[in-house]
Structure formats: C-alpha cells, structure tokens
Amino acid sequence: MAKIDYSKEAIKLSSKIVKYLNSEFGYSLKEIGELAGGLSESYMSRIKNGKRSFRLAHLIALECNFDESISSFIKDARELY
C-alpha cells in the first residue's frame, strides 16, 4: 500500500477550496481570507497556489460564515477542481 503524504493532500485540497469559492461565489482572495478568520490576501494567494494550507480553525470559520459544512466544501471543491 502506498504511503499518503497528508500534508500535501491538505495543501491540494485547500487550493481547491479557494478556487471553488473564487469561481463559484465570486469572492476575491481578500474576501475569502476575511471569511476564513482574517487571513491576509498574500497568505490566501499562497494557499491558492499550493504553497500553504488552511488550518482547521480556518475551515471552521468558513463553515460558520457560509452556513455550510466543511464536508460540503470539500466535496464540492474535489468535484469541480
């Protein structure tokens, strides 16, 4: 069985979530950062470009601000990107 690098998977998934929120809802990186708990636009750019990932607290902030479950974000982002 192949070993999975969960850190890389988290980075890929975070990037997909940002792209999903950007294209499906029209939010800018700055707006997504604010909704994720106050992340800077430059940090959001690093997430979108696959250099960083969201932390659980950021995902919970998105969940609260969108009134949508984390699992729903993940499912939609994986399907579309």
C-alpha positions as YAML, in Angstrom:
chain: A
units: angstrom
residues:
- id: 1
  name: MET
  ca: [0.00, 0.00, 0.00]
- id: 2
  name: ALA
  ca: [1.35, 3.41, -0.99]
- id: 3
  name: LYS
  ca: [2.09, 5.88, 1.76]
- id: 4
  name: ILE
  ca: [-0.04, 9.02, 1.58]
- id: 5
  name: ASP
  ca: [1.51, 12.41, 2.35]
- id: 6
  name: TYR
  ca: [-1.38, 14.03, 4.18]
- id: 7
  name: SER
  ca: [0.32, 17.43, 4.32]
- id: 8
  name: LYS
  ca: [0.47, 17.56, 0.52]
- id: 9
  name: GLU
  ca: [-3.14, 16.40, 0.30]
- id: 10
  name: ALA
  ca: [-4.19, 19.19, 2.69]
- id: 11
  name: ILE
  ca: [-2.37, 21.75, 0.55]
- id: 12
  name: LYS
  ca: [-4.03, 20.49, -2.65]
- id: 13
  name: LEU
  ca: [-7.45, 20.45, -1.05]
- id: 14
  name: SER
  ca: [-7.03, 23.94, 0.42]
- id: 15
  name: SER
  ca: [-6.12, 25.23, -3.03]
- id: 16
  name: LYS
  ca: [-9.23, 23.60, -4.49]
- id: 17
  name: ILE
  ca: [-11.44, 25.16, -1.83]
- id: 18
  name: VAL
  ca: [-10.09, 28.64, -2.59]
- id: 19
  name: LYS
  ca: [-10.59, 28.13, -6.32]
- id: 20
  name: TYR
  ca: [-14.11, 26.86, -5.68]
- id: 21
  name: LEU
  ca: [-15.07, 29.86, -3.53]
- id: 22
  name: ASN
  ca: [-13.47, 32.23, -6.01]
- id: 23
  name: SER
  ca: [-15.13, 30.87, -9.13]
- id: 24
  name: GLU
  ca: [-18.48, 29.66, -7.79]
- id: 25
  name: PHE
  ca: [-19.25, 32.58, -5.48]
- id: 26
  name: GLY
  ca: [-17.06, 35.31, -6.99]
- id: 27
  name: TYR
  ca: [-15.15, 36.04, -3.78]
- id: 28
  name: SER
  ca: [-11.74, 37.67, -4.05]
- id: 29
  name: LEU
  ca: [-8.75, 36.26, -2.18]
- id: 30
  name: LYS
  ca: [-9.04, 39.12, 0.29]
- id: 31
  name: GLU
  ca: [-12.71, 38.34, 0.94]
- id: 32
  name: ILE
  ca: [-12.07, 34.61, 1.35]
- id: 33
  name: GLY
  ca: [-9.27, 35.41, 3.79]
- id: 34
  name: GLU
  ca: [-11.59, 37.56, 5.86]
- id: 35
  name: LEU
  ca: [-14.25, 34.83, 5.88]
- id: 36
  name: ALA
  ca: [-11.63, 32.26, 6.89]
- id: 37
  name: GLY
  ca: [-10.83, 34.14, 10.07]
- id: 38
  name: GLY
  ca: [-8.72, 37.07, 8.99]
- id: 39
  name: LEU
  ca: [-6.07, 35.61, 6.69]
- id: 40
  name: SER
  ca: [-4.14, 38.08, 4.58]
- id: 41
  name: GLU
  ca: [-4.54, 38.30, 0.83]
- id: 42
  name: SER
  ca: [-0.91, 37.22, 0.37]
- id: 43
  name: TYR
  ca: [-1.45, 34.13, 2.55]
- id: 44
  name: MET
  ca: [-4.57, 33.31, 0.55]
- id: 45
  name: SER
  ca: [-2.53, 33.60, -2.64]
- id: 46
  name: ARG
  ca: [-0.08, 31.06, -1.24]
- id: 47
  name: ILE
  ca: [-2.96, 28.72, -0.44]
- id: 48
  name: LYS
  ca: [-4.44, 29.11, -3.93]
- id: 49
  name: ASN
  ca: [-1.02, 28.46, -5.49]
- id: 50
  name: GLY
  ca: [-0.45, 25.28, -3.50]
- id: 51
  name: LYS
  ca: [2.19, 26.59, -1.09]
- id: 52
  name: ARG
  ca: [0.16, 26.61, 2.16]
- id: 53
  name: SER
  ca: [-2.99, 25.04, 3.55]
- id: 54
  name: PHE
  ca: [-5.91, 26.02, 5.72]
- id: 55
  name: ARG
  ca: [-5.85, 25.05, 9.37]
- id: 56
  name: LEU
  ca: [-8.89, 23.51, 10.98]
- id: 57
  name: ALA
  ca: [-9.81, 26.85, 12.60]
- id: 58
  name: HIS
  ca: [-9.92, 28.48, 9.15]
- id: 59
  name: LEU
  ca: [-12.22, 25.78, 7.82]
- id: 60
  name: ILE
  ca: [-14.49, 26.17, 10.84]
- id: 61
  name: ALA
  ca: [-14.64, 29.93, 10.19]
- id: 62
  name: LEU
  ca: [-15.64, 29.27, 6.58]
- id: 63
  name: GLU
  ca: [-18.24, 26.79, 7.73]
- id: 64
  name: CYS
  ca: [-19.75, 29.37, 10.09]
- id: 65
  name: ASN
  ca: [-19.66, 32.23, 7.59]
- id: 66
  name: PHE
  ca: [-21.23, 30.22, 4.78]
- id: 67
  name: ASP
  ca: [-23.56, 28.13, 6.93]
- id: 68
  name: GLU
  ca: [-22.29, 25.12, 5.01]
- id: 69
  name: SER
  ca: [-20.47, 22.09, 6.41]
- id: 70
  name: ILE
  ca: [-16.75, 21.56, 5.94]
- id: 71
  name: SER
  ca: [-17.51, 18.23, 4.29]
- id: 72
  name: SER
  ca: [-19.72, 20.03, 1.76]
- id: 73
  name: PHE
  ca: [-16.89, 22.43, 0.86]
- id: 74
  name: ILE
  ca: [-14.52, 19.53, 0.46]
- id: 75
  name: LYS
  ca: [-16.93, 17.51, -1.67]
- id: 76
  name: ASP
  ca: [-17.77, 20.43, -3.97]
- id: 77
  name: ALA
  ca: [-14.15, 21.53, -4.32]
- id: 78
  name: ARG
  ca: [-12.99, 17.99, -5.16]
- id: 79
  name: GLU
  ca: [-15.72, 17.52, -7.75]
- id: 80
  name: LEU
  ca: [-15.09, 20.82, -9.51]
- id: 81
  name: TYR
  ca: [-11.31, 21.06, -9.30]
...
